[in-house]
Amino acid sequence: MVVDEEARAKLCLVEAQAAGGPALERYQAMLEKVAPKLREGRALNPRAERLPDGFEVSIAGGLAWLVHQRLVDERSEELKGLLPEMLQITLTPYVGEAAAARAAEARQGGCGAR
């Protein structure tokens, strides 16, 4: 996981974007690989057809950016505590703000991030 392998995470999430070429293509492919799993959440939203086609890739990119920021700023100690926020960001469009906030709050105390 990111916390356990900070150098590898930095290579994949930070350096890949700066390297361009094949490294950047792999980074983009990673975001697109996550999107179908996130897209399953559309079954929970009665207005899911209103979400743009690229919505899930955008969520994946946003989550990666949150981790990216902490790695660049050398604040990796914050990564474990980031899980509830990331969970809330991910769930809100599918289950609504209240349910997403409850799920995030439930993870706040005993977050299982590594």
Backbone torsions as a table, in degrees:
resi	resn	phi	psi	omega
1	MET	NA	167.3	-175.2
2	VAL	-56.7	-45.6	-176.9
3	VAL	-65.1	-38.6	-178.3
4	ASP	-75.7	-25.6	-176.6
5	GLU	-130.5	65.6	-175.2
6	GLU	-59.2	-42.1	-178.8
7	ALA	-63.5	-42.0	178.8
8	ARG	-66.4	-41.4	178.8
9	ALA	-61.9	-42.4	179.4
10	LYS	-63.3	-40.4	177.7
11	LEU	-61.4	-45.3	-175.8
12	CYS	-75.8	-37.3	-173.3
13	LEU	-99.8	-22.2	-177.1
14	VAL	-110.6	-59.5	-174.5
15	GLU	-66.0	-33.9	-179.2
16	ALA	-60.1	-37.5	-179.6
17	GLN	-70.1	-35.2	179.4
18	ALA	-76.9	-28.7	-176.0
19	ALA	-71.3	-30.7	-178.4
20	GLY	70.0	-167.4	176.7
21	GLY	52.4	-136.8	-176.9
22	PRO	-60.6	-34.3	179.9
23	ALA	-65.2	-42.8	178.6
24	LEU	-67.6	-36.8	177.1
25	GLU	-62.9	-39.9	178.2
26	ARG	-66.9	-37.9	177.2
27	TYR	-61.4	-48.5	179.3
28	GLN	-62.5	-40.3	178.5
29	ALA	-62.3	-35.9	178.0
30	MET	-63.2	-44.1	178.9
31	LEU	-63.0	-41.6	-179.5
32	GLU	-70.7	-25.2	177.5
33	LYS	-72.8	-31.9	179.5
34	VAL	-75.1	-32.0	-173.5
35	ALA	-53.6	-45.8	-178.9
36	PRO	-60.3	-34.7	178.4
37	LYS	-66.7	-43.7	177.7
38	LEU	-64.7	-36.6	-178.2
39	ARG	-59.6	-24.0	177.3
40	GLU	-59.2	-25.9	178.7
41	GLY	-64.6	-18.6	179.2
42	ARG	-60.7	-25.8	178.8
43	ALA	-65.0	-18.7	-178.8
44	LEU	-90.9	-8.6	-175.4
45	ASN	-114.7	115.0	-178.2
46	PRO	-64.6	-17.2	178.8
47	ARG	-109.0	27.2	-175.6
48	ALA	-59.6	-28.5	-178.7
49	GLU	-64.6	-16.9	177.5
50	ARG	-79.6	-15.7	-179.6
51	LEU	-73.1	137.4	179.6
52	PRO	-65.9	156.3	-178.4
53	ASP	-56.9	-37.8	-177.5
54	GLY	-88.1	12.3	-174.2
55	PHE	-59.0	-48.2	-176.2
56	GLU	-67.7	-34.9	175.3
57	VAL	-64.9	-35.9	177.7
58	SER	-65.6	-41.1	176.7
59	ILE	-62.2	-47.8	179.7
60	ALA	-58.2	-43.4	178.7
61	GLY	-63.8	-39.4	177.9
62	GLY	-65.6	-41.4	178.1
63	LEU	-64.7	-42.6	177.9
64	ALA	-61.6	-37.6	179.8
65	TRP	-64.9	-38.2	177.9
66	LEU	-60.5	-42.1	177.8
67	VAL	-69.3	-44.4	179.3
68	HIS	-52.2	-48.8	-178.7
69	GLN	-56.8	-45.0	-178.3
70	ARG	-68.3	-36.0	178.7
71	LEU	-67.9	-43.6	179.9
72	VAL	-65.1	-40.8	-178.7
73	ASP	-83.2	5.4	-179.6
74	GLU	55.1	46.7	177.5
75	ARG	-118.5	42.9	-176.0
76	SER	-64.0	-20.1	177.7
77	GLU	-64.8	-17.0	179.4
78	GLU	-84.7	-10.4	-173.0
79	LEU	-63.4	-40.5	179.9
80	LYS	-61.4	-39.4	-179.8
81	GLY	-76.4	-6.3	-177.9
82	LEU	-80.5	-19.3	-175.7
83	LEU	-55.5	-46.8	179.6
84	PRO	-59.0	-41.4	178.8
85	GLU	-64.0	-43.0	179.5
86	MET	-64.7	-38.8	177.8
87	LEU	-63.1	-44.1	-179.6
88	GLN	-65.2	-42.6	177.8
89	ILE	-59.8	-43.3	-177.3
90	THR	-69.2	-43.2	-173.8
91	LEU	-80.6	-30.4	-172.4
92	THR	-50.4	-47.7	-177.7
93	PRO	-66.7	-18.0	-175.3
94	TYR	-100.0	-39.5	-175.2
95	VAL	-116.1	-3.1	-180.0
96	GLY	93.3	163.7	-175.1
97	GLU	-63.2	-44.0	-175.0
98	ALA	-65.2	-48.6	-179.3
99	ALA	-65.9	-39.5	178.6
100	ALA	-64.7	-40.5	178.7
101	ALA	-64.4	-40.1	178.1
102	ARG	-63.3	-43.1	179.4
103	ALA	-63.4	-42.4	179.2
104	ALA	-64.6	-42.1	179.5
105	GLU	-63.5	-39.2	178.9
106	ALA	-63.0	-30.9	179.0
107	ARG	-85.0	-16.5	-175.5
108	GLN	-56.7	-49.6	-175.6
109	GLY	-73.0	-47.9	-174.5
110	GLY	-119.3	50.2	-176.2
111	CYS	-64.0	134.0	-175.8
112	GLY	-93.7	21.3	179.9
113	ALA	-67.0	148.4	177.5
114	ARG	-117.5	NA	NA
